Amino acid sequence: MSCTSTGLPLLTLVVGLTIQACGVALIESVPELVRILASRKEPAFVVSSTVFFNAFMLMNMVGYIPNYFADSSSCTSINTFEIITYHLSMLVFDAFILTKSYATTRMNKVFLWTSIIAVAYRLAWSIADIILTHVSWSNESGYCQFQQNLVTGFHYLLADILCDVIATAGSVTMLVRGNYGWDNLMGTLVKENVFRSVLTLATNIAAMYLGQANTSYDVISMVWLIQDYILVVLLNMERVYRSDRMSTVSTNSKIRQTIAESKARMSEHGLETHAIMSGHAGTLKDVGSKYYFGEDQPPLLPISDVRSSMSKVAS
């Protein structure tokens, strides 16, 4: 492989950023995966996907720069290692985004089988690419010659885009058709998947277009490395999403507990309330001189009676 004196430092910078992102994710995710596997009380798919994807991508990045300094004895082995780890990381990523979208489709069977076929298609062409892509040492040029098989390259890239399209279609459909509030858990999951799937699809299409439109090895290498870095960031955003979701669930639980305790105290003093939650947080509404919770529910007590009773509770 050959690279200019300007291109190699830039490629090294992107490789370094990707290694840093993968390393941080592994440091945080591996202990969590060990804890989940030991307890056997929580699903391990999301965390295990994070660990395997970052591990394969980290291995791929670690071997990337040595490609430029390989000799006749290490040329084939390093490049084969690079091809295998790349395909493994992409397979994990495709399975991850499809599974996340599948969860938001309420376990739709059509979506499930479509996703399985897409991942199987990606796996088949990954194996074919590992076998048919040719890497050899050139005595004339003095560096590795990487000859990508055009047929396998086209099909595995097409498979990646197909997985992105399926994941995006599933998430967007549920966002449009689903009766989700912006703040409830399912609505949050759908929005997260739409954001991630759309960005992944846009990234892969842009990378394919730029890779085909440019013949410079520096440009092509930079495009694919930037794509890898973006995919790492997008998958690792799940850790941030999970933290936010746990915080939201905890807050909602405290709100429900506070409402229940307030209703219990009011009942002790002869007060009753009707809270119509219907999946959304109840909102105190003012109708003339009366307040009530919910949507189109008749108020029970004048506000003056409520204030009087609340004063008794406080005393």
N, C-alpha and C positions, 0 to 999 in steps of 0.2 A: 504494500500500500504506500502511496505517496501523498505528501501533504506539504503545503507551502510553509515558509517560516512564520508567516502571519496567521495562517489558519490553525496550526497546531496549538499555539497558546490559547486561542479562543475556544477551541474544542476542549482543551484541558480544563478551562474555567467552567464550562457547562457540565463536564463530567464530574468535577469537584462539587458543584452545587447538588447534582443528583446523588452523589455518594453521601453528602451531608444529610440530605433529606431522608434517604433510605436508612442511614445509621440512626438518626433520631427516632424514626418510626419503630425500628427494631428494638432499640433500648426501652421504649415505652410499651411495646406490644408483646414482646416475648414473655416477660414476667406475668402479664395479664393472661396470656394463653396458658401458661403453666398452671396458674390459679384456677382457671375455668376447667381445664382438663382434670385437675385434681379433685375439684368439688363436684363435677358432673351435674351441676344444677342449672347451668346456663348454656345456650347454644354457642358453639365455638366457630361458626362459619365466618363471621365478619372478621374476627380477630385472627383466625388462622389464614384467611385470605390476605390480610394485611401483612402478616409475617412472611408468608411464602412469596408474595409479589415483591416485597421489598428485598427479600433475600436473593431472589433470582436476578432482580434488576441491579442490586449491589454487585453481585458476582459479574454480571455483564459489564458494568462500568469499570470495575477493577481490571478486567482484561482488555478494555478497549484501547487505552493508550499504548500498552506493550505491543499491540499489533504493529505499530509503526516502527518498532525496534526489533521485530522478530527476525530470526535467521532461518537458514534452511532446515534446521533441526526442530524449531518450535513453531514454524509458520502454520502447518496444518493443524496441530493440536490446539493452539490458541484460538484460531478462527473457528474450528469446530465447536470448541467450548463456548465461544461467543454466540454462535448460531443457536445452539441448544438452549442456553440461558435466556436468550431473547424470546424464543418461541414459548418457553415455559412461562415467562413473565406475562406475555400477552394473553396466553390461554387463561391464566388466573384472573387477569383483569377483565377479560370478556365474560367469564363465568360470574365474576363478582357483580358487574353492573346489570347483567341479566337477572341474576337472583334477587338483587335489590328491587328491580322493577317488577319481578314476578310477585314479590311480597305485597306490593301496592295494588296489584290487579286482582286482589282477593283470590289468589291461587287459581287463576284462569287456566284451564287445561289446554286451550289452543295456544296461549302464550307459552306455556311450559314446553309443549312439544316443538313449537317453532324455535324456541331457545335451544333445546337439546340438539335439534338438527343443525342449527347455526354453529354451535360449539363443536359438534362432531365434524362438520365441514372444515372448520378452522384447524382441528386436530389432524385431520387427514392430510391437509396441504402443508402443515408444519412438518409432519414426518417426511412427506415427499421432498420438501425443501432441504431438510437436513441431509437426505440421501443424494439429491441431484445437484445441489449447489456445489460448485467446484472451487477448491482452494489449492494453490500450488506455489512453489518457490520458483521465481524466475532468475536464472543465472545471469541473463543479459541485463536486466534492470536492477537486480540486487535487492528486490523486495517481494513481498507476498502478492500474488495475483488472485484477487477475489472475483470470481465469475458467477454472479447471481443468475440462477435459472429463471428466465423471463416468465415461463408459464407458472411455476410455483410461486414466484414473487407476486404476480398479478392476483392469483387466487387467494393467497393468505391475506393480502391487503384488502381484497374484496370481502373476505370473511370478517375481517375486523370491522369494516364499515357496515356490513350487514348486521353484526351484533349490536353496533351502536344505533343503527336505525330501529331495530326491534326494541331495544331498551328505551329509546327516546319515544317511539310510538306508544308503547305501553304506558309510560309515565304521563305523557301529554294527554292521552285519551282519558286516563283516570282523573287527571287534574280538571279537564273540561267537563267530563260527565259526572264525576263524583261530587257528592254533596258534602264537601269538606270545609270546615272553618279554617281560617288562616292560622289559628293558634292551637288547634287540636293536634294530637300526635300523628294521625294518619295524614292529615293535610300537610304537616311538616315533612313527613317522609316523602310524599309525592313531590313536593317542591324541591327537595334536595335531589331527588333522582332526576327530575327534569333538568335542573341546573347542570348536574354532572354529565348526564347523557348528551345534552345538546353541545356542551363544550368539548366533550370527547369526540363527537361526530365531526364538529367543525375543525378540530385539531387534526384528525386523521385525513379528512378531505384536503385541507390546506397542505399537509405534509406530502400527500400523494401528488398534488398539483405542482408544488414547488420542486419536488424531486424529479418530476418528469420534464419540467420546463427549463431546468438548469443542467448543464453538462459538467460544471466545475465540481471536482471531487470535494473541495472545501465546503461549497454551498450545500451539496447533498448531505454530507456528513453532519453539518451544523443543523440542517433541517430535522434530520432524524433524531439527533441528540436532544434538541429542544422539545421535540414531540415526546420523547421518553421522560424528560423532566416534567412536562405538563401533566402527563399521565400519573406520574408519581405523586404530584401535588394533589390531583383530583381524587385519587384513591385514598390518600392519607387525610383528606378533608373529613372522611368518615369519623375519625377520632374526635375532631372538633364538633361535628354534628351530634355524636353520641353524648358528649359532655353537655351540650346545650339541651338535648332532649331530656337527659336525666335531671337537669336543673329545672326544666319546665314541669316535668312530672312531679318533682318534689314540691314545687311551688303550688301546683294545682291540688296536691294532696293536703297541703297545709290549709289552703283556702276551704276545701271541702270539710276538713276537720273543724275549722273555726266556725263555719256555718252551722254544722251539726251541733257543736257545743252551744252556740248562741240560741239555736232553736230549742235545745233542751232546757236552757235557763229560762227562756221566755215561756215555755210550756209550764214550768213550775210556778210561774206567776200568773197563769191564766191567759197567756197569749198564744195564738196560733198563726202560722204563716204558711203560704203556699209558694213553693219555689219550683218553677218550671224550668229545668235546666236544658233538656233536649240536646245534650251534647255541647252546649255553649254556656259560657258563664252567665249567670242571671244578672240582669241589670235593674237597678232600682229606678223606677219610673215615677214621674210626678203627673197625676191626673187630677186636676183641680186641687182639692184639699186631701187627696188620698194617694198613698204610695203602695206599689206592689211589685212583686218579682215576676219576670216571665213575659210572655207574649199574649196579649189579648185575654188576660185573666182578670176577672172582677176583683177589685180590692175588697178586703175583709173588714178593715178598720179605718176610721178617719185618722188622719195624722195626729190630731190632738190626743186621741186615745192611745196611739202608739207611743207618743212622747211621754204621756202620763205613766204608762206601764213601764217604759224604759227607765224612767226616773225611779220607780219602785225597785226595778232590778238592780240599778246602780246603788240604791240605798241598802 
